Amino acid sequence: DVTASVKRADWEWYATGPGRGIQLARGEHAGRLVVPCDHGPAIADDANRPPVSYSHVFYSDDHGQTWHRGGSVAPHTDECAVVELSDGRLLLNARNEMTDETGAVVNRRAVAHSDDGGESWGEVSLDDDLPDPVCQGSLLRYGTADEDVVLFSNPASAADRENLTVRMSEDGGQSWSSSRTLHTGPAAYSCLIRLPDGDVGCLYECGEQTPYETLRFARFDLDWLRDDGEA
């Protein structure tokens, strides 16, 4: 039980993942284990005030013997995923619950970077190329030591949990050059993994009437992903 090390007393909601942690391979924090999480502070002053969520991470520098609370991202971020880029920075991609001046949720993914192994996070930006219906998404760094090939999966819709899509970036998430649709109908959470033979696997929720009818596993390579279109 690592709760006392990674959870503040004034936090109420707390969740790891969904997805997986990573191990850093570059710079002064090489070997560090980083686990993406989200939390919500307890609200005692106004029971009618909606809860506020924050993405954050915790980490270990001794192979999991001890754990430390890392930095939190801006308010109204939620479930998140993290990758390490070739320059040693961390890229965090989060479910976004921020609203515009009308009070409507801005249905785009929230993105932040860390220069210190997840101990703090820079300013959050919204990626206009990643529509999202307020849902979890998965992030995977595929490239070699000098490449920044990053894959991302989510229900690519600004309206509903549907259209489960995998995208590829070849510049560390600055732009998204390719995409393929795995399921056009209702779909929700997903998880990407690089398989031993170099293929990519994506486990995801989907259905015909609701996003939660079944789990499916898709397997593909980068050449298939570069051939834009529907699977």
C-alpha positions in Angstrom: 0.0 0.0 0.0 1.7 3.2 -1.2 -1.2 5.5 -0.4 0.6 7.5 2.3 3.5 8.3 -0.1 1.5 9.4 -3.1 -1.8 10.8 -1.9 -2.3 14.1 -0.1 -4.7 14.1 2.9 -7.0 16.7 1.2 -7.4 14.6 -1.9 -10.6 12.6 -2.1 -11.0 10.9 -5.5 -7.8 9.1 -6.7 -7.2 6.8 -9.6 -4.2 5.3 -11.4 -4.3 4.8 -15.1 -6.2 3.3 -16.8 -3.4 2.2 -18.9 0.2 1.6 -17.8 3.2 3.3 -16.3 6.5 3.8 -18.1 10.2 3.6 -17.2 12.4 6.5 -18.3 15.5 5.8 -20.3 17.3 9.2 -20.7 19.0 11.9 -18.7 19.4 12.2 -15.0 16.1 10.4 -14.3 16.9 7.3 -16.3 15.4 4.2 -14.7 12.6 6.2 -13.0 9.2 4.5 -13.0 6.4 7.0 -13.7 2.7 6.1 -13.2 0.0 8.4 -14.6 -3.0 9.2 -12.3 -5.8 11.6 -11.6 -7.3 13.0 -8.4 -9.9 15.3 -7.0 -9.5 17.4 -3.8 -12.2 17.0 -1.2 -14.8 19.8 -1.2 -16.0 20.7 2.2 -17.1 24.3 1.9 -19.9 23.9 -0.7 -21.6 20.5 -1.2 -23.2 21.8 -4.4 -20.0 22.8 -6.1 -19.0 20.3 -8.8 -15.7 18.4 -8.1 -12.5 19.4 -9.9 -10.1 16.8 -11.2 -6.4 17.0 -11.9 -4.0 14.8 -13.8 -0.8 13.9 -11.9 1.9 11.3 -11.7 3.8 9.5 -9.0 7.2 7.9 -9.4 9.9 5.7 -8.0 13.7 6.0 -8.4 14.5 2.7 -6.7 12.6 0.1 -8.8 9.4 0.4 -6.8 10.7 0.1 -3.3 9.6 3.7 -2.5 7.2 6.0 -4.3 6.9 9.8 -4.4 4.1 12.1 -5.5 4.9 14.0 -8.7 3.5 17.1 -10.2 -0.1 17.9 -10.9 -1.4 19.4 -14.1 -4.0 22.2 -14.5 -7.5 21.8 -13.1 -10.2 20.0 -15.1 -7.7 17.5 -16.5 -8.4 13.8 -15.7 -7.4 10.3 -16.8 -4.1 10.6 -18.5 -1.2 8.8 -20.3 2.5 9.6 -20.4 5.4 8.9 -22.8 9.1 9.9 -22.8 10.3 11.8 -25.8 13.8 11.5 -27.4 14.9 14.8 -25.8 14.1 13.4 -22.3 10.9 15.4 -21.8 7.7 13.8 -20.7 4.5 14.2 -22.8 1.2 13.9 -20.9 -2.0 13.6 -22.8 -5.2 13.9 -20.7 -8.9 13.6 -20.8 -10.1 17.2 -20.7 -13.0 18.7 -18.8 -12.3 22.4 -19.3 -15.1 24.6 -20.4 -15.4 27.7 -22.7 -17.0 31.0 -21.8 -20.5 29.5 -22.4 -19.9 26.7 -20.0 -19.6 24.0 -22.7 -16.8 21.5 -22.4 -14.0 22.0 -24.9 -13.9 18.6 -26.6 -10.2 18.5 -27.3 -7.4 16.5 -25.5 -5.2 18.4 -23.0 -1.5 18.2 -23.4 1.4 19.2 -21.0 5.2 18.6 -20.9 7.6 18.0 -18.0 11.4 18.8 -18.0 12.1 17.1 -14.7 10.9 13.6 -15.0 7.3 14.3 -13.9 8.1 16.3 -10.8 6.3 19.4 -12.3 4.4 20.2 -15.5 4.3 23.1 -17.8 1.3 25.0 -19.1 -1.5 23.0 -20.6 -2.5 23.3 -24.2 -5.5 21.8 -26.1 -4.7 19.8 -29.2 -7.2 20.8 -31.9 -6.3 17.7 -33.9 -7.5 15.4 -31.2 -11.2 15.6 -30.7 -12.5 13.8 -27.6 -15.9 13.3 -26.0 -14.5 13.6 -22.4 -13.1 10.0 -22.3 -9.9 8.1 -21.5 -7.3 7.8 -24.3 -4.1 5.8 -24.7 -0.6 7.0 -25.6 2.4 4.9 -26.8 5.9 5.9 -27.7 6.9 3.5 -30.6 10.1 5.1 -31.9 13.7 4.1 -31.3 16.1 6.2 -29.2 16.3 8.9 -31.9 12.7 8.8 -33.1 9.6 10.3 -31.7 7.0 8.1 -33.2 4.0 8.4 -30.8 0.7 6.6 -31.2 -2.6 7.7 -29.7 -6.1 6.0 -29.5 -9.4 7.4 -28.3 -13.1 7.7 -29.5 -12.3 10.5 -32.0 -15.5 12.5 -31.7 -16.4 15.8 -30.1 -20.0 14.6 -29.4 -20.2 11.0 -28.3 -18.1 8.0 -27.3 -17.8 6.6 -30.8 -15.3 6.2 -33.7 -12.4 4.5 -32.0 -9.4 5.8 -33.9 -5.6 5.3 -33.7 -3.4 8.2 -34.8 0.4 8.4 -35.4 2.7 11.3 -34.8 6.3 11.3 -36.1 7.3 14.4 -34.3 6.5 13.7 -30.7 2.9 14.7 -30.7 3.3 18.1 -32.4 1.2 16.9 -35.3 -0.6 13.7 -36.3 0.3 12.4 -39.8 -1.8 9.2 -40.0 -4.9 7.7 -38.6 -7.0 4.6 -38.9 -10.5 3.9 -37.6 -10.9 0.6 -35.7 -14.6 0.9 -35.0 -17.0 3.5 -36.3 -19.8 2.8 -33.8 -20.0 3.3 -30.0 -16.6 2.9 -28.4 -14.9 4.1 -25.2 -11.6 3.2 -23.3 -8.6 1.7 -25.1 -5.0 0.6 -24.4 -2.1 0.5 -26.9 0.9 -1.8 -26.6 4.0 -2.6 -28.8 4.1 -6.3 -29.3 7.3 -8.4 -29.3 7.4 -8.7 -33.1 7.0 -4.9 -33.6 3.3 -4.9 -34.3 0.9 -2.7 -32.3 -2.0 -4.0 -30.3 -5.0 -2.1 -29.2 -7.5 -3.4 -26.7 -10.7 -1.4 -26.7 -14.3 -1.2 -25.5 -17.0 -1.1 -28.3 -20.5 -2.2 -29.3 -23.4 -1.7 -31.7 -25.8 0.1 -29.3 -23.5 1.2 -26.4 -19.7 1.5 -26.0 -19.5 -1.2 -23.3 -20.9 -4.3 -25.0 -17.6 -6.1 -25.6 -13.8 -5.9 -25.6 -11.9 -6.2 -28.9 -8.3 -6.6 -29.7 -6.8 -5.2 -32.9 -3.3 -6.0 -34.2 -1.6 -3.9 -36.9 1.7 -2.6 -38.1 2.8 1.0 -38.9 2.5 0.5 -42.6 -1.2 -0.3 -42.2 -1.6 2.7 -40.0 0.1 5.0 -42.6 -2.5 3.8 -45.2 -5.2 6.2 -43.9 -8.7 4.8 -44.0 -11.1 2.5 -42.1 -10.0 -0.9 -40.9 
